[in-house]
Amino acid sequence: MAAERAHLAVIGAGPAGLAAALAAAGRGVRVTLIDSAARAGGQFYRQPAAGLRARRPRALHHGWRTWERLSRALAVQVEAGTITHLADHHVWLVDRVDRVDRLARMDRVARMEGMEGTERVDRSGTAHLPAGTGGFVVHALRGPLQEDPGTVRADAVLLATGGYEKLLPFPGWTLPGVVTAGGAQAMLKGTLVVPGRTAVVAGTGPLLLPVATGLAAAGVEVAALVESADPRAFLRRAGALAAQPGKVAEGAGYAARLLRHRVPLRTRHAVVEAHGEARLGAVTVAALDADGHVRPGTERRIPCDTLAVGHGMLPHTDLADGLGCRVEGVRVHVDEEQRTDVPGVWAAGETTGVGGAALSLAEGRIAGHSIAARLRGAEPDPRDRSAATRSRTRLRAFSAALDAVYAPPARWTERVTDDTVVCRCEEVTAGAVRAAVDELGAGDVRTVKLLTRAGMGWCQGRMCEPAVAGLTGCEQTPVRRLLARPVPLGVLAVAGEPTDD
Ligand SMILES: Cc1cc2nc3c(=O)[nH]c(=O)nc-3n(C[C@H](O)[C@H](O)[C@H](O)COP(=O)(O)OP(=O)(O)OC[C@H]3O[C@@H](n4cnc5c(N)ncnc54)[C@H](O)[C@@H]3O)c2cc1C
C-alpha cells in the first residue's frame, strides 16, 4: 500500500496563504486551503461578489496581474485535486495530535482492518513529520452563519490569517457614519458600495492612500485626507526607500491621483472630534505640533457624512497562541524558513508582522518551499528560494521604515474625554478605565478588564485592547485567547467527534 501524499492545511487564502499553497502543491504536497471568506484573495485581492457582475474589478486594485496569475494557478491546482479550497470556513482552534496518540490510533485502525502483525502504514504519509508532532486537527465553523462544525486533519499547518485594524477612540467615534479605513475599502472592493457622499479619510498609515483615492474614483467627494504623521520623516529613511523604487512609484501614483481628484492632504493633522446627533454630520480637524499636542487655534470643522479612520494594523495571533507558538510583541515569531517554534507549524504574511501584500507573497513562497521539503524529510535548498528571500529582506526593511514614520500621534489619549466609549461591546467609557487605574490601582490591561469589563464582550478585546493599553499607560502584550472565534457551546460539546470535510 503506497503512502498518500503529505497533507498541509493552509489557514487564510490571502496573498501569503495563496503563495504558500501554490508553492507547496507545486512540489507534491496535498493542500487544503481554508478561509473564512466566500472567495480567495484575502484583504488585498478582495473581489466583488460574483452576482454583482463587476465589469472592471481591476479598477479597484493595483497588482491585478499578480492576482490573475495566482487565481489561474489556484484554479489549475483545484482542478487537478492537489488543492482543496474550503471557503466560508471559520477556524476557531487548531489542535496538536501528539505522536503517541497518533500511533495508538493507527494501531486501532490496523486492528480493525485485520492488519495486526503486518507492516504498519501511515496513510497520511507522515513518515517525515517534523519531530515531535503527530499532525493537527483544524476545527472550523462552516457557512456564513458560522454554525456548522467541521474538521480537517493535516500533517502540517501554515497560519496565514493576516491582520486586523488598530482602532483608537476619540470623542464621537461611535457615531453611525464613522467606519474603519479598511472597512470602507472592503465595502468598496467587495460590494461596490460607497459608505457615503462626502468623506474624510483620517488616521495614519499607507492604507489611507488607496482608501482616499478609491473612494474619490468611485464618486465620493473626499473632503480631506488627514494624516497625523509627518512625511518629512521619510527623508531620514531614504536608504530603505531607495531600495524599493517600485514602492516609491506606487506612492507617487497615489499622490498624482489625490491631485487629480482634488483631495486636500493635511499631514501632521488629526481628527479630534466627530459631531452629529443620529449620525455623523462633521468632524473637527486640528494641526499637531512635534510633540503631538493640538496647535491652539488650528481647529477646523469639515462637514461630511462619512469618516474612514484607521491607525495601522495588528497581526492575528490567536491560532498561533492556542498552538503554543512564540508570539513576540504582537507578531508570531518565525525563523528564516517561516517556521514557528512549534514543530509542524509555519506562519507567513501579516500574522508575522504587518508589511503589505508583496511581503506576504514572498513569505508565503518561502514557507511553501520549506514545508514541501520538510515533509519529504529533506533540508530545503536556500538557492530555490533566494529571489523570495531577497524580496523579503528588502520589504521588511521598507516596512520597518514605514512603521517608524506612521506611528500613531503621541498624545492621542489626552484627547479622549472621560465620557468617550472605549469598549463598544461592554460600553465601558474612558473615565471608567482611568478610574480603574487611578482609584482602584489596576496596573495592567488584564486587571482593568476584570474591574471594568473592557474586553469581556463578543470581540474579546480585539478591538479595544490598543485603546485600553494606551489609556492605562500599559504595554500592549499579546492576550491569550483560547479560541480564535466565538463558538456555540453545542459545537464545543461535539468537538472531539470526527467530521472531516
Ligand atoms: C479590512 C482591510 C482592508 C485592507 N485593504 C488593503 C488595500 O486595499 N490595499 C493594501 O495594500 N492593503 C490592504 N490591507 C492590508 C492587507 O491586509 C495586506 O497587505 C495583505 O492582504 C496581507 O496578506 P495576508 O495574506 O497576510 O493576509 P490577508 O490578505 O488579510 O488574508 C488573510 C485571510 O485569512 C482569513 N482568515 C483570518 N482568520 C481566519 C480564521 N480564523 N479562519 C479562517 N480564515 C481566516 C481571512 O478571511 C483572509 O482571507 C487591508 C487590511 C484590512 C484588515
PDBQT file of the ligand as one rigid body, heavy atoms in Angstrom, charges set to zero:
ROOT
HETATM    1  C1  LIG A 601     -10.009  45.473   6.120  1.00  0.00    +0.000 C 
HETATM    2  C2  LIG A 601      -8.665  45.554   5.447  1.00  0.00    +0.000 A 
HETATM    3  C3  LIG A 601      -8.548  46.088   4.166  1.00  0.00    +0.000 A 
HETATM    4  C4  LIG A 601      -7.297  46.168   3.544  1.00  0.00    +0.000 A 
HETATM    5  N1  LIG A 601      -7.206  46.723   2.289  1.00  0.00    +0.000 NA
HETATM    6  C5  LIG A 601      -5.976  46.862   1.717  1.00  0.00    +0.000 A 
HETATM    7  C6  LIG A 601      -5.810  47.514   0.452  1.00  0.00    +0.000 A 
HETATM    8  O1  LIG A 601      -6.780  47.925  -0.160  1.00  0.00    +0.000 OA
HETATM    9  N2  LIG A 601      -4.567  47.667  -0.045  1.00  0.00    +0.000 N 
HETATM   10  C7  LIG A 601      -3.462  47.209   0.628  1.00  0.00    +0.000 A 
HETATM   11  O2  LIG A 601      -2.327  47.391   0.152  1.00  0.00    +0.000 OA
HETATM   12  N3  LIG A 601      -3.573  46.564   1.805  1.00  0.00    +0.000 NA
HETATM   13  C8  LIG A 601      -4.789  46.399   2.366  1.00  0.00    +0.000 A 
HETATM   14  N4  LIG A 601      -4.901  45.795   3.588  1.00  0.00    +0.000 N 
HETATM   15  C9  LIG A 601      -3.691  45.233   4.182  1.00  0.00    +0.000 C 
HETATM   16  C10 LIG A 601      -3.643  43.751   3.771  1.00  0.00    +0.000 C 
HETATM   17  O3  LIG A 601      -4.099  43.004   4.877  1.00  0.00    +0.000 OA
HETATM   18  C11 LIG A 601      -2.299  43.172   3.407  1.00  0.00    +0.000 C 
HETATM   19  O4  LIG A 601      -1.469  43.997   2.720  1.00  0.00    +0.000 OA
HETATM   20  C12 LIG A 601      -2.357  41.789   2.712  1.00  0.00    +0.000 C 
HETATM   21  O5  LIG A 601      -3.628  41.450   2.226  1.00  0.00    +0.000 OA
HETATM   22  C13 LIG A 601      -1.868  40.784   3.725  1.00  0.00    +0.000 C 
HETATM   23  O6  LIG A 601      -1.893  39.497   3.193  1.00  0.00    +0.000 OA
HETATM   24  P1  LIG A 601      -2.059  38.235   4.140  1.00  0.00    +0.000 P 
HETATM   25  O7  LIG A 601      -2.096  37.064   3.227  1.00  0.00    +0.000 OA
HETATM   26  O8  LIG A 601      -1.038  38.261   5.212  1.00  0.00    +0.000 OA
HETATM   27  O9  LIG A 601      -3.459  38.419   4.880  1.00  0.00    +0.000 OA
HETATM   28  P2  LIG A 601      -4.926  38.722   4.347  1.00  0.00    +0.000 P 
HETATM   29  O10 LIG A 601      -4.950  39.243   2.970  1.00  0.00    +0.000 OA
HETATM   30  O11 LIG A 601      -5.551  39.546   5.419  1.00  0.00    +0.000 OA
HETATM   31  O12 LIG A 601      -5.578  37.272   4.320  1.00  0.00    +0.000 OA
HETATM   32  C14 LIG A 601      -5.890  36.574   5.486  1.00  0.00    +0.000 C 
HETATM   33  C15 LIG A 601      -7.040  35.639   5.193  1.00  0.00    +0.000 C 
HETATM   34  O13 LIG A 601      -7.225  34.814   6.333  1.00  0.00    +0.000 OA
HETATM   35  C16 LIG A 601      -8.596  34.651   6.553  1.00  0.00    +0.000 C 
HETATM   36  N5  LIG A 601      -8.751  34.355   7.982  1.00  0.00    +0.000 N 
HETATM   37  C17 LIG A 601      -8.344  35.100   9.051  1.00  0.00    +0.000 A 
HETATM   38  N6  LIG A 601      -8.647  34.466  10.200  1.00  0.00    +0.000 NA
HETATM   39  C18 LIG A 601      -9.248  33.313   9.852  1.00  0.00    +0.000 A 
HETATM   40  C19 LIG A 601      -9.799  32.223  10.595  1.00  0.00    +0.000 A 
HETATM   41  N7  LIG A 601      -9.769  32.195  11.944  1.00  0.00    +0.000 N 
HETATM   42  N8  LIG A 601     -10.379  31.209   9.897  1.00  0.00    +0.000 NA
HETATM   43  C20 LIG A 601     -10.403  31.193   8.542  1.00  0.00    +0.000 A 
HETATM   44  N9  LIG A 601      -9.890  32.194   7.797  1.00  0.00    +0.000 NA
HETATM   45  C21 LIG A 601      -9.318  33.228   8.433  1.00  0.00    +0.000 A 
HETATM   46  C22 LIG A 601      -9.233  35.972   6.127  1.00  0.00    +0.000 C 
HETATM   47  O14 LIG A 601     -10.579  35.784   5.718  1.00  0.00    +0.000 OA
HETATM   48  C23 LIG A 601      -8.347  36.361   4.940  1.00  0.00    +0.000 C 
HETATM   49  O15 LIG A 601      -8.896  35.923   3.724  1.00  0.00    +0.000 OA
HETATM   50  C24 LIG A 601      -6.143  45.698   4.216  1.00  0.00    +0.000 A 
HETATM   51  C25 LIG A 601      -6.275  45.142   5.500  1.00  0.00    +0.000 A 
HETATM   52  C26 LIG A 601      -7.514  45.071   6.115  1.00  0.00    +0.000 A 
HETATM   53  C27 LIG A 601      -7.619  44.477   7.505  1.00  0.00    +0.000 C 
ENDROOT
TORSDOF 0
